[in-house]
């Protein structure tokens, strides 16, 4: 049985207004850190410094004459810190942040994987966008925060990063075009086929094998950092949220639940697994950058709406299609409200939360309600 309401989680995070940047092909930047922006151009996540406790002292006293247990090790990671690591995957150098909780002791831990938005980074997502560093440390999560690849190696392209959300490479879908005739041209990643430049609706995301990369990271986390394979969770914001939507059903064999924030699949491309897997989607009614109101976004891109997305998941999970209130301790904060689709035959849970914001992480009035609701939801989801 899964919970129908979210328990109150102690310790609220401090208020942080996210900074939005809009960049075009010429690399021009619009910056206003005093308010949300709706430029119609995909978001930039700005990395910020976060106070971290890098004290790695552990109790390693052992009696070698009587204790034959294998000591706990953590490879290149460091308990209580988020460190940058690299690996070669499919012949490409990839980087990612790994956060082990301060109390890491090699016992099975849940794993959260977080995907940043356009122009972002793994470090920026963990510490600035979601501000989850201290919370996942307190709750004992292992965190992995990959970096997307850059659009190119030179000039303004070297500042553009993204993941391969797969669906944004299509001009037409089951429900029609995925963009308007006057949609913004984001150019094409150097690792994509040149012919993609002829695709008017391709808004410039990477062509990397990110599904394979994430599967490799999950295997590594299970083998090296004692991750519980039944408690692996995927989340992301904006373009990272779109990638979460795209990869969740494709990776339902290894994920317990997914939580895309402000990110939807391209028009007509939402799919959901029929095997047990939870979904908590978060969106904002005033978001015009990735619009969940079943209308074209400011940049001309067209995505599946929030209600349509939740219903597709509810039907796949065998839930009732009439939603009911899904109460949280944060209801009413900037219009925060959640619903769920009950009685899922898979015993998973499908919920959708909306707030009266724009294209920023749900964090207002001293409450990081998007993070706390997601972590409470993940705590109730586990693969069979």
RODO-2510 file (C-alpha; in nm, 4 decimals, decimal comma):
residues 384
     n   res          X          Y          Z
     1     x     0,0000     0,0000     0,0000
     2     x     0,1233     0,3470    -0,0824
     3     x     0,0494     0,6560     0,1193
     4     x    -0,2218     0,8969     0,0000
     5     x    -0,0877     1,1958     0,1884
     6     x     0,2593     1,3241     0,2441
     7     x     0,4025     1,3360     0,5971
     8     x     0,5423     1,6589     0,7238
     9     x     0,9156     1,6746     0,6747
    10     x     1,1152     1,8701     0,9289
    11     x     1,3652     2,1353     0,8365
    12     x     1,2711     2,3741     0,5594
    13     x     1,5204     2,5120     0,3157
    14     x     1,5955     2,8809     0,2855
    15     x     1,4391     3,0888     0,0086
    16     x     1,6427     3,1236    -0,3061
    17     x     1,5263     3,3003    -0,6215
    18     x     1,6563     3,1123    -0,9246
    19     x     1,8345     3,3105    -1,1891
    20     x     1,7175     3,2737    -1,5496
    21     x     1,9374     3,3444    -1,8495
    22     x     1,8275     3,3481    -2,2120
    23     x     2,0894     3,2830    -2,4755
    24     x     2,0558     3,2909    -2,8504
    25     x     2,2878     3,1695    -3,1188
    26     x     2,5069     3,4760    -3,0867
    27     x     2,5647     3,4007    -2,7210
    28     x     2,3860     3,7120    -2,5954
    29     x     2,2780     3,6943    -2,2329
    30     x     1,9839     3,8515    -2,0526
    31     x     2,0235     3,8518    -1,6750
    32     x     1,7779     3,9662    -1,4119
    33     x     1,8263     3,8129    -1,0713
    34     x     1,5411     4,0065    -0,9125
    35     x     1,2487     3,8164    -1,0662
    36     x     1,1398     3,5190    -1,2753
    37     x     1,1831     3,5636    -1,6490
    38     x     0,9800     3,4310    -1,9369
    39     x     1,1986     3,5017    -2,2379
    40     x     1,0654     3,2072    -2,4367
    41     x     1,4204     3,0720    -2,4590
    42     x     1,5299     2,7718    -2,2570
    43     x     1,6635     2,8301    -1,9087
    44     x     2,0158     2,8609    -1,7847
    45     x     2,1074     2,7273    -1,4450
    46     x     2,3698     2,9362    -1,2691
    47     x     2,5949     2,7487    -1,0353
    48     x     2,6327     2,8880    -0,6858
    49     x     2,8539     2,8122    -0,3947
    50     x     2,6986     2,5933    -0,1274
    51     x     2,8257     2,5368     0,2219
    52     x     2,9314     2,1770     0,2444
    53     x     3,0734     1,9702     0,5245
    54     x     3,3739     1,7909     0,3838
    55     x     3,4738     1,6340     0,7136
    56     x     3,5382     1,2745     0,6159
    57     x     3,6539     1,1391     0,9512
    58     x     3,5131     0,7931     1,0060
    59     x     3,5469     0,5380     1,2810
    60     x     3,7958     0,2930     1,1367
    61     x     3,9184     0,1347     1,4598
    62     x     3,9250    -0,2388     1,4076
    63     x     4,0807    -0,5307     1,5896
    64     x     4,2617    -0,7146     1,3118
    65     x     4,3025    -1,0201     1,5364
    66     x     3,9279    -1,0812     1,5725
    67     x     3,7410    -0,8690     1,3133
    68     x     3,7486    -1,0140     0,9638
    69     x     3,4666    -0,7997     0,8191
    70     x     3,5510    -0,6161     0,5009
    71     x     3,5935    -0,2443     0,5832
    72     x     3,3584     0,0078     0,4241
    73     x     3,5169     0,1897     0,1292
    74     x     3,3794     0,4520    -0,1062
    75     x     3,6136     0,4643    -0,4040
    76     x     3,6711     0,8153    -0,5368
    77     x     3,3680     0,9642    -0,3606
    78     x     3,3689     1,1308    -0,0175
    79     x     3,0970     1,0980     0,2489
    80     x     2,9338     1,4311     0,3281
    81     x     3,0546     1,5910     0,0061
    82     x     2,9630     1,6178    -0,3591
    83     x     3,2635     1,5454    -0,5791
    84     x     3,3149     1,5600    -0,9548
    85     x     3,4063     1,2331    -1,1257
    86     x     3,4627     1,1322    -1,4864
    87     x     3,4235     0,8224    -1,6980
    88     x     3,4429     0,7315    -2,0648
    89     x     3,1111     0,6092    -2,2030
    90     x     3,0618     0,5135    -2,5676
    91     x     3,4001     0,6691    -2,6402
    92     x     3,2942     1,0056    -2,4940
    93     x     3,4302     1,1661    -2,1774
    94     x     3,1413     1,2200    -1,9342
    95     x     3,1433     1,3991    -1,5995
    96     x     2,9077     1,3811    -1,3028
    97     x     2,8753     1,4744    -0,9363
    98     x     2,8529     1,2017    -0,6720
    99     x     2,7183     1,2820    -0,3270
   100     x     2,7534     1,0245    -0,0514
   101     x     2,5681     1,1026     0,2738
   102     x     2,7790     1,1961     0,5737
   103     x     2,6732     0,8775     0,7549
   104     x     2,7607     0,6512     0,4613
   105     x     2,8487     0,3077     0,5982
   106     x     2,8084     0,0772     0,2968
   107     x     2,4570    -0,0257     0,3966
   108     x     2,1972    -0,0161     0,1150
   109     x     2,0912     0,3408     0,0341
   110     x     1,8357     0,4930    -0,2028
   111     x     1,9758     0,6666    -0,5111
   112     x     1,8487     0,9902    -0,6615
   113     x     1,9660     1,0959    -1,0082
   114     x     1,9105     1,4614    -1,0971
   115     x     1,9261     1,6081    -1,4488
   116     x     1,9949     1,9778    -1,5003
   117     x     1,8290     2,2119    -1,7482
   118     x     1,9578     2,3707    -2,0705
   119     x     2,2969     2,5398    -2,0111
   120     x     2,3124     2,3806    -1,6646
   121     x     2,5431     2,1439    -1,4784
   122     x     2,5094     1,8615    -1,2301
   123     x     2,6628     2,0698    -0,9516
   124     x     2,4306     2,3603    -1,0294
   125     x     2,1249     2,1351    -1,0214
   126     x     2,2076     1,9827    -0,6839
   127     x     2,3229     2,2930    -0,5018
   128     x     2,1412     2,5847    -0,6674
   129     x     1,8370     2,4769    -0,8691
   130     x     1,6890     2,2130    -0,6372
   131     x     1,8960     2,2990    -0,3279
   132     x     1,8828     1,9354    -0,2257
   133     x     2,2412     1,8951    -0,0995
   134     x     2,1654     1,9122     0,2723
   135     x     1,8296     1,7320     0,2538
   136     x     1,9513     1,4218     0,0750
   137     x     2,2476     1,4179     0,3114
   138     x     2,0114     1,4199     0,6097
   139     x     1,7911     1,1493     0,4579
   140     x     2,0814     0,9214     0,3657
   141     x     2,0493     0,9296    -0,0133
   142     x     2,3299     0,8696    -0,2554
   143     x     2,3016     1,1405    -0,5205
   144     x     2,4340     1,1369    -0,8771
   145     x     2,4077     1,4519    -1,0882
   146     x     2,5357     1,4074    -1,4446
   147     x     2,6582     1,6841    -1,6725
   148     x     2,5041     1,7087    -2,0166
   149     x     2,7327     1,7432    -2,3170
   150     x     2,8144     2,0776    -2,4778
   151     x     2,6737     2,1790    -2,8147
   152     x     3,0260     2,2285    -2,9491
   153     x     3,3837     2,2897    -2,8429
   154     x     3,4219     2,6506    -2,9579
   155     x     3,2578     2,9858    -2,9128
   156     x     2,9090     3,0234    -2,7686
   157     x     2,8312     2,6578    -2,8379
   158     x     3,0769     2,5544    -2,5657
   159     x     2,8441     2,7118    -2,3076
   160     x     2,5321     2,5220    -2,4155
   161     x     2,4733     2,1910    -2,2385
   162     x     2,1877     1,9426    -2,2579
   163     x     2,0893     1,5797    -2,2416
   164     x     1,9322     1,3772    -2,5195
   165     x     1,5607     1,3786    -2,4422
   166     x     1,5104     1,1937    -2,7745
   167     x     1,1650     1,3316    -2,8553
   168     x     1,2734     1,6909    -2,9281
   169     x     1,4486     1,5652    -3,2421
   170     x     1,1111     1,5119    -3,4108
   171     x     0,9113     1,7659    -3,6140
   172     x     0,5891     1,5677    -3,6263
   173     x     0,4287     1,3374    -3,3752
   174     x     0,1107     1,1381    -3,3214
   175     x    -0,0708     1,4590    -3,2274
   176     x     0,0714     1,6774    -3,5049
   177     x     0,3645     1,9226    -3,5248
   178     x     0,5966     1,9629    -3,2260
   179     x     0,6502     2,3346    -3,2934
   180     x     0,4909     2,6355    -3,4617
   181     x     0,6003     2,7768    -3,7975
   182     x     0,7857     3,0648    -3,6298
   183     x     0,9545     2,8624    -3,3550
   184     x     1,2923     2,9769    -3,2212
   185     x     1,5941     2,8149    -3,3892
   186     x     1,8295     2,6695    -3,1256
   187     x     2,0809     2,5345    -3,3805
   188     x     2,2145     2,1771    -3,3776
   189     x     2,4612     1,9991    -3,1501
   190     x     2,7873     1,9002    -3,3173
   191     x     2,7284     1,5388    -3,2071
   192     x     2,4012     1,5219    -3,4042
   193     x     2,3612     1,4336    -3,7738
   194     x     2,4014     1,7436    -3,9969
   195     x     2,0597     1,6848    -4,1521
   196     x     1,8986     1,7812    -3,8224
   197     x     1,9598     2,1432    -3,9234
   198     x     1,6764     2,0925    -4,1742
   199     x     1,4370     1,9912    -3,8965
   200     x     1,2496     2,3079    -3,8038
   201     x     1,1275     2,1693    -3,4712
   202     x     1,4591     2,0300    -3,3486
   203     x     1,5395     2,2772    -3,0739
   204     x     1,8994     2,1820    -3,0211
   205     x     1,9453     1,9008    -2,7715
   206     x     2,2342     1,6560    -2,7598
   207     x     2,2449     1,3294    -2,9518
   208     x     2,4393     1,1485    -2,6799
   209     x     2,3505     0,8052    -2,5465
   210     x     2,2249     0,9338    -2,2127
   211     x     2,0086     0,6314    -2,1412
   212     x     2,3177     0,4116    -2,1633
   213     x     2,5140     0,6614    -1,9536
   214     x     2,2535     0,6617    -1,6760
   215     x     2,2311     0,2821    -1,6775
   216     x     2,6083     0,2647    -1,6378
   217     x     2,5959     0,5112    -1,3481
   218     x     2,3252     0,3058    -1,1766
   219     x     2,5323    -0,0106    -1,2131
   220     x     2,8359     0,1681    -1,0725
   221     x     2,6360     0,3058    -0,7791
   222     x     2,4988    -0,0395    -0,6990
   223     x     2,8365    -0,2094    -0,7120
   224     x     3,0574     0,0598    -0,5558
   225     x     2,8298     0,2605    -0,3244
   226     x     2,5868    -0,0063    -0,2021
   227     x     2,2802     0,1489    -0,3626
   228     x     1,9541    -0,0405    -0,3112
   229     x     1,8576    -0,1436    -0,6658
   230     x     1,4882    -0,1293    -0,5727
   231     x     1,5078     0,2369    -0,4679
   232     x     1,6462     0,4261    -0,7661
   233     x     1,4759     0,7546    -0,8545
   234     x     1,5089     0,9938    -1,1488
   235     x     1,4289     1,3644    -1,1494
   236     x     1,5162     1,6727    -1,3510
   237     x     1,4250     2,0336    -1,4198
   238     x     1,3271     2,1921    -1,7542
   239     x     1,5239     2,0139    -2,0290
   240     x     1,6308     1,7705    -1,7579
   241     x     1,2623     1,7255    -1,6779
   242     x     1,1888     1,6538    -2,0433
   243     x     1,4684     1,3970    -2,0435
   244     x     1,3196     1,2461    -1,7271
   245     x     0,9840     1,2150    -1,9053
   246     x     1,1505     1,0502    -2,2027
   247     x     1,3789     0,8083    -2,0187
   248     x     1,1470     0,7099    -1,7327
   249     x     0,9384     0,4589    -1,9270
   250     x     1,2429     0,3379    -2,1211
   251     x     1,4225     0,2647    -1,7921
   252     x     1,1274     0,1264    -1,5968
   253     x     1,3248    -0,1939    -1,5385
   254     x     1,5665    -0,0082    -1,3087
   255     x     1,3681     0,2923    -1,1775
   256     x     1,1192     0,2906    -0,8899
   257     x     0,9780     0,6371    -0,9633
   258     x     1,0356     0,9549    -1,1618
   259     x     0,9669     1,3216    -1,0863
   260     x     0,9977     1,5605    -1,3815
   261     x     0,9853     1,9301    -1,2865
   262     x     0,8722     2,1832    -1,5479
   263     x     0,9433     1,9415    -1,8321
   264     x     0,7133     1,7538    -2,0702
   265     x     0,7548     1,5303    -2,3738
   266     x     0,7257     1,6772    -2,7228
   267     x     0,3709     1,6901    -2,8561
   268     x     0,2309     1,3355    -2,8810
   269     x     0,5361     1,1543    -2,7447
   270     x     0,4449     1,0860    -2,3806
   271     x     0,4630     0,7190    -2,2921
   272     x     0,4363     0,5346    -1,9617
   273     x     0,5335     0,1855    -1,8464
   274     x     0,2778    -0,0790    -1,7584
   275     x     0,5129    -0,2285    -1,5013
   276     x     0,5014    -0,0745    -1,1506
   277     x     0,6586     0,2721    -1,1462
   278     x     0,5550     0,5892    -0,9675
   279     x     0,5269     0,9366    -1,1204
   280     x     0,5171     1,2741    -0,9487
   281     x     0,5133     1,5589    -1,1989
   282     x     0,5574     1,9222    -1,0975
   283     x     0,4621     2,2155    -1,3166
   284     x     0,3611     2,5810    -1,2939
   285     x     0,0452     2,7342    -1,4355
   286     x     0,2294     3,0509    -1,5445
   287     x     0,5267     2,8735    -1,7031
   288     x     0,5489     2,9796    -2,0675
   289     x     0,9002     2,8409    -2,1284
   290     x     0,7878     2,4777    -2,1068
   291     x     0,4123     2,5226    -2,1135
   292     x     0,1994     2,2561    -1,9455
   293     x    -0,1317     2,4156    -2,0449
   294     x    -0,1613     2,2251    -2,3738
   295     x    -0,0573     2,5239    -2,5840
   296     x     0,2597     2,6352    -2,7603
   297     x     0,5376     2,7710    -2,5397
   298     x     0,6833     3,1177    -2,5907
   299     x     0,9595     2,9811    -2,8129
   300     x     0,7067     2,8007    -3,0342
   301     x     0,7737     2,4495    -2,9066
   302     x     0,4659     2,2360    -2,8376
   303     x     0,4608     1,9850    -2,5529
   304     x     0,2076     1,7423    -2,4143
   305     x     0,0048     1,9110    -2,1397
   306     x     0,0264     1,8307    -1,7706
   307     x    -0,3180     1,6732    -1,7457
   308     x    -0,2655     1,4625    -2,0586
   309     x     0,0702     1,3415    -1,9290
   310     x    -0,0691     1,2401    -1,5895
   311     x    -0,3631     1,0574    -1,7499
   312     x    -0,1338     0,8576    -1,9783
   313     x     0,0612     0,7435    -1,6725
   314     x    -0,2550     0,6743    -1,4732
   315     x    -0,3978     0,4542    -1,7475
   316     x    -0,0704     0,2649    -1,7891
   317     x    -0,0510     0,2011    -1,4132
   318     x    -0,4120     0,0867    -1,3979
   319     x    -0,5270     0,3817    -1,1856
   320     x    -0,8658     0,5450    -1,1806
   321     x    -0,8733     0,8342    -1,4272
   322     x    -1,0688     1,0657    -1,1979
   323     x    -0,8176     1,2448    -0,9783
   324     x    -0,8606     1,3113    -0,6066
   325     x    -0,6789     1,5588    -0,3758
   326     x    -0,3280     1,4608    -0,2741
   327     x    -0,2628     1,6626     0,0394
   328     x     0,0790     1,7955     0,1391
   329     x     0,1970     2,0212     0,4234
   330     x     0,2621     2,2956     0,1658
   331     x    -0,0844     2,3261     0,0114
   332     x    -0,1685     2,6870    -0,0715
   333     x     0,1887     2,8177    -0,0754
   334     x     0,1942     3,0186    -0,3994
   335     x    -0,1035     2,8126    -0,5159
   336     x     0,0660     2,4746    -0,4541
   337     x    -0,1891     2,1965    -0,5051
   338     x    -0,1575     1,8265    -0,5837
   339     x    -0,3856     1,5508    -0,7094
   340     x    -0,3405     1,1777    -0,7457
   341     x    -0,5031     0,9067    -0,9538
   342     x    -0,6075     0,6406    -0,7011
   343     x    -0,6317     0,2639    -0,6849
   344     x    -0,3511     0,1812    -0,9294
   345     x    -0,3501    -0,1912    -1,0012
   346     x     0,0313    -0,1900    -1,0126
   347     x     0,0351    -0,0557    -0,6533
   348     x     0,2472     0,2345    -0,7761
   349     x     0,1319     0,5945    -0,7424
   350     x     0,0672     0,8706    -0,9977
   351     x     0,0410     1,2311    -0,8774
   352     x     0,0596     1,5782    -1,0301
   353     x     0,1387     1,9046    -0,8508
   354     x     0,0941     2,2583    -0,9833
   355     x     0,1826     2,5977    -0,8409
   356     x     0,1347     2,9578    -0,9418
   357     x     0,4888     3,0146    -1,0637
   358     x     0,6870     3,0570    -1,3813
   359     x     0,9848     2,8589    -1,5115
   360     x     1,1662     2,8140    -1,1805
   361     x     1,1963     2,5410    -0,9198
   362     x     0,9054     2,5343    -0,6726
   363     x     1,0585     2,7096    -0,3730
   364     x     0,8832     3,0065    -0,2117
   365     x     0,8212     3,1690     0,1266
   366     x     1,0871     2,9642     0,3033
   367     x     0,9503     2,6321     0,1808
   368     x     1,1128     2,4203    -0,0878
   369     x     0,7795     2,2489    -0,1486
   370     x     0,8799     2,0917    -0,4799
   371     x     1,1789     1,9189    -0,3204
   372     x     1,0105     1,8136     0,0035
   373     x     0,7032     1,6755    -0,1730
   374     x     0,9230     1,4830    -0,4162
   375     x     1,1400     1,3299    -0,1430
   376     x     0,8330     1,2273     0,0576
   377     x     0,6833     1,0724    -0,2560
   378     x     1,0033     0,8821    -0,3361
   379     x     1,0072     0,7418     0,0195
   380     x     0,6805     0,5582    -0,0568
   381     x     0,7917     0,4116    -0,3903
   382     x     0,9900     0,0908    -0,4296
   383     x     1,0299    -0,1571    -0,7128
   384     x     0,8789    -0,5024    -0,6450
***
